[in-house]
Structures are given as structure tokens and as C-alpha cells.
Amino acid sequence: MAAVRDLFLPFSPSSESSKRYLAHQKYPSRRCQRRSAFTGGRRNCPFRRHDCHHLLSRCLSIDRVEENSDAPLVTVSETSSAPLRFVFTGGGSGGHIYPAIAIADEIKSLYPDSKFLFVGTASGMESRAVPTSGYDFEAIPASRLIRPIFSPENLILPFCLLQAMAVAWKILQRFRPQAVIGTGGFVAAPVCLAAALSGIKIVIQEQNSFPGIVNKIVSPFAAKIFLAFNACSRHFPDKKCLVYGNPVRLSLRRFASKAAARSNFFPTAAKFWEEKAQVVLVLGGSQGASTINIAVLNMYYDMLLQHKNRYIIWQTGQDGYNEMESLVKNHRRLLLTPFLHAMDMAYAAADVTVSRAGAMTCTEILTTGKPSILIPSPYVAEDHQTYNASIMAEIAGSKILTEDELDSSSLVAVIDEVLGDEKLMADMSSKALKSALPNAATDIAQSILSLVSKSSLK
């Protein structure tokens, strides 16, 4: 380290000037103090002008080492660049958490020495998903907005926000990131606002076709805004917006073998694949969907009875699993599970997907090219799933069932419509793949790195 340090000294290591230089490194705030107005406002700099020119020339001369030194060749990047540090914030549902993890994974693949910290709530899904993905996590006491907005319970929200901002500010001062990346959810607001007060670069990533309230609040402070859909750009300043799509996990972009995926879920049913088996993938989102679960519960047995070549992979969500497990009869062509960890295998096995219209589910459907039946939730903020579903119908030919239309008979009818028409399935798959932006994670990561490098040069 001494040899590296000496390389960037403006003088010989043993000279008086170098000793004076090193002494001032201990007190960097004293190196260039302003003198009073009586001294002409000059800076009390320890170096003469030609000394500074010499220092600059030494820094730029990357191949030079001290004469008679045994130090190895060192480049500027090896000595002057500390590990990049990033804070990610977002949570409440998988739709906010997994995009952040996908971006972090991509940055890590480009700069393995980078440091990452995720900030969320202790009770949120992020407190489990983030550590499982191998990243550090810290919790803050953030409170969500109660709807309707004018609910009396929201009267204490400003005080809760200030408390959360204070905790987030302390975390940022300690970790000192080059950038804060917000992916939505109520916990992102105090972290991003604390970053704005700290002068830290902020970028946000909006997954939906209609923006969430937190991203709209934070957007004036953001340097860049990454969008999944063009339709969302009208809600933000044009100069900040980049439409890159939603970042998805690398495993979903690798297209697992259909035969291997199906054998993974139904290992004892291998002989039935010769009968042109049809697999229906039912997804209720990371938190489950009770209305979808009830509709599937009332129709699954009759559908499997009528179609001997049909199979169901049914993800109920953790909350609905115990109830469904107690009501569902065991069937060798039905797989019931609270959560699907191997989503790449699930999509590879499926012929059609039945799901909510969450942003990340829609993105995964496009990336994997799956025909889809979407049931948008009417209970989410800003009714963004209805917007997502309408765009999916336009660009990918997705079939839509509203919550009011959903029951066992309507669900069976639309499943039969899709699986009964191979030309329709091929058309839906082709449209989905053409509309996908599978490199979103890479594009977003590179844009963030570019932003960080530009700010570090200022």
C-alpha cells in the first residue's frame, strides 16, 4: 500500500513537501480553508501551482512507478476506485421486491466488488426474500397509506414519515451509497426522500402502466425514471424517462426444457406426455388471491375429469394454502403449492397461465411467451392491474376476466377457448415474445452505472 500511495505523491516520498502533503491527509477539511476577507479570500492550500500540475501528471501517467521501486505496475482504476455502493428500497409485494433483486444481480455481475444494502420493513415480504437472495437487509419503521386517503388513521402519517426518514437518513450516512434505487411500495418514500436531503443520486423503477403514488411523489428528486410501459411516461418528465421494461430474474430468460419442467412437477406422470398433455398454471401473485382460489376450487375436479390430458399447477399463496389443502381432493394431475420458487420451470411446463395482472407477472408472461388469462385485482392502489391487463390484451392478446365475471364456469370456458385453439395459442405466444424486453435488467444496471460514474467525475 505504501508503494501505491507513493505513486500518487507529487514529490519524492522522502521530501519535505511529501511529508507536508501526508500530514494534511489526516485533516482534509483543513487543507483548503478559506481565509477571511482581509486576506483577499485566497485558499490556504499547502501546494504551489506547479506542485499541483505535477500531481495531476503523475495521476494520469498510469504506467509509471517510482524509480528504484519494487512496486508492481498499478493502474488508476486499481488505486482510485473504491467499491461501488448501492441502496435498494421497495417492498410490500413481490412486484416491488424482485425487480430490485434482479437489478442488483445485474450490477453485481458487472461489478462483483459492489456493495449492496436493501432497506424495507421488518414485517414485509422483503425481510424474507432479500436475505434469501444473498443481500444485506435493514428495516425501518415505515407506515403505509390507509385508503381512502382522508381516513382519520392517516392523520399521524406525516409524523410516521418523519420518523422513518430519520432512521433512513442514519442508514444512508453510515453506508454512504453512490445511488439509491427505489422500486415502489410505501417503504421507498422515506428512504428516497432521505436520500434527496443527503444529496445522493436517486433513480426509480416503475413496474406498472399506471404509476404508484410513492414513485409520483419521489419523481421530482429522481435523476432517472425507468419505465416498463410507454403508456406510463405521460405521468413523469420526459427527459428523465427511459422505457426499458421490467427486470426479470436471469433464470426466466434461459427457457428451460418443457419436458424436463413437466417431469419436475409430475414425475410419476411421464407416460401421459405422449397424449399431448395440457398444463394450466394458476398464479395468485406473491400474496395469493382468494377469489381465484375459490373459482379454481369449484371447477378443477370436473375439468380434470372431462379432460384426461389436462394438468394443473396451482399456486395458492401462503395465506390460502391451508384452507385449499383441506378442501382439495388429492389428484395425480393436480399440484397444489403455497409458493413457486422455480418460476422458470413453472412457466416452461405451462401451456396457459391464469393469474392476476400484476406488473411482474405480466412481464414474466411476455418474457416466456405464454398465452395468458388475466384477472385484474380491483383492490390494488390506483387500480393499476386493470391498466396492465388492458395493455396486455392489446400487445399480447391476453384474455381478461373481471372480478365480477369470475366464477368456475366462466374460468373453464375461457381456458377451453384458449387450449382448444392451437392457432390462437401460437398467435398469443408470438405477440407476447415480440413485446418482451428481456434485457431490461442489463439496460437498467448499465444506465445506473453510467449515472454513478458521471457524478463521481464532477
Secondary structure, 3 states (H helix, E strand, C coil): CHHHHHHCCCCCCCCHHHHHHHHHHCCHHHCCCECCHHHCCCECCCCCHHHHHHHHHHHHCCCCCCCCCCCCCCCHHHHHCCCCEEEEECCCCHHHHHHHHHHHHHHHHHCCCCEEEEEECCCCCHHHHHHHCCCEEEECCCCCCCCCCCCHHHHHHHHHHHHHHHHHHHHHHHHCCCEEEECCCCCHHHHHHHHHHHCCEEEEEECCCCCCHHHHHHHHHCCEEEECCHHHHHHCCHHHEEECCCCCCHHHHCCCCHHHHHHHHCHHHHHHHHHCCEEEEEECCCCCCHHHHHHHHCCHHHHHHHCCCEEEEEECCHHHHHHHHHHCCCCCCEEEECCCCCHHHHHHHCCEEEECCCHHHHHHHHHHCCCEEECCCCCCHHHHHHHHHHHHHHHHCCEECCCCCCCHHHHHHHHHHHHCCHHHHHHHHHHHHHHCCCCHHHHHHHHHHHHHHHHHHC
